């Protein structure tokens, strides 16, 4: 069975601080996909990034960066120079590769509530 | 392009009442699913469908019923609402390669059962 663990329930930082959100996953599949979603106070789910199990390259997008390490089954997310608008709940998720009648189930972590204070 | 539309956005039910949460997508996606979001538990899969006429149970199916008569619609029925079903419900759709091309989520339905 797949499992995603986000051990940090809540994180509070002051604006301009860097913050890292941890994500650890478990799966028996050799092919899988990892995601990060942001849920701002308005409630919708905003897709941030997807990474497949064969691509361990780190990725940077503006102030966001992601560190994928298969050796430790982790897919951590760092926000550099945090801003108040980064305040949200962040979810890490894991999907198996589906197709046909095999549904690629998306398994979510518990979520990390990030609060950035001015 | 509406994407995934969920109605209603908010609902209050009394224990024992029944209701249907609506979900419609206009992207011709084969796959659709329902998740519930509870504090500290993330989103958990309730039911899913890989095409019209095909549905299956997810992680937390008890108390919910689904059907998929068309590609566009995937309603979620609460047969006899219980306070434990107080939650935020999300509908999602994707192609069979959602893990590659992405999942589209609706804006959610906040349900309170009193």
Contacts between the chains, C-beta under 8 A, distances in Angstrom:
chain1	res1	chain2	res2	distance
A	4	B	42	7.5
A	6	B	42	7.8
A	9	B	40	6.9
A	32	B	99	8.0
A	33	B	99	4.1
A	33	B	100	7.5
A	43	B	88	7.2
A	43	B	107	6.8
A	43	B	108	5.3
A	43	B	110	7.8
A	44	B	105	7.1
A	44	B	107	5.1
A	44	B	108	6.9
A	45	B	90	6.8
A	45	B	105	4.4
A	47	B	102	6.0
A	47	B	103	7.6
A	50	B	99	7.5
A	50	B	100	7.8
A	50	B	102	7.0
A	52	B	99	7.8
A	52	B	100	7.9
A	91	B	42	6.1
A	91	B	43	7.0
A	93	B	43	7.9
A	95	B	98	7.2
A	95	B	99	4.3
A	96	B	99	7.5
A	97	B	99	5.7
A	98	B	31	7.7
A	98	B	50	7.9
A	98	B	96	6.2
A	98	B	98	7.5
A	98	B	99	7.0
A	99	B	96	5.0
A	99	B	97	6.9
A	100	B	50	7.5
A	100	B	96	6.7
A	101	B	50	5.3
A	101	B	51	7.9
A	101	B	54	6.9
A	102	B	50	7.7
A	103	B	31	6.4
A	103	B	33	7.5
A	103	B	48	5.1
A	103	B	50	5.3
A	103	B	56	7.1
A	104	B	31	7.7
A	104	B	94	7.9
A	104	B	96	7.6
A	104	B	97	8.0
A	104	B	98	5.8
A	104	B	99	4.9
A	105	B	45	6.0
A	105	B	48	7.4
A	105	B	58	7.2
A	106	B	33	7.8
A	106	B	43	7.9
A	106	B	45	7.3
A	106	B	92	7.5
A	106	B	98	7.7
A	106	B	103	6.3
A	107	B	45	7.8
A	108	B	35	7.7
A	108	B	42	3.7
A	108	B	43	4.3
A	108	B	44	7.4
A	109	B	42	5.4
A	110	B	40	5.6
A	110	B	41	6.0
A	110	B	42	4.7
A	111	B	40	7.7
A	111	B	42	5.2
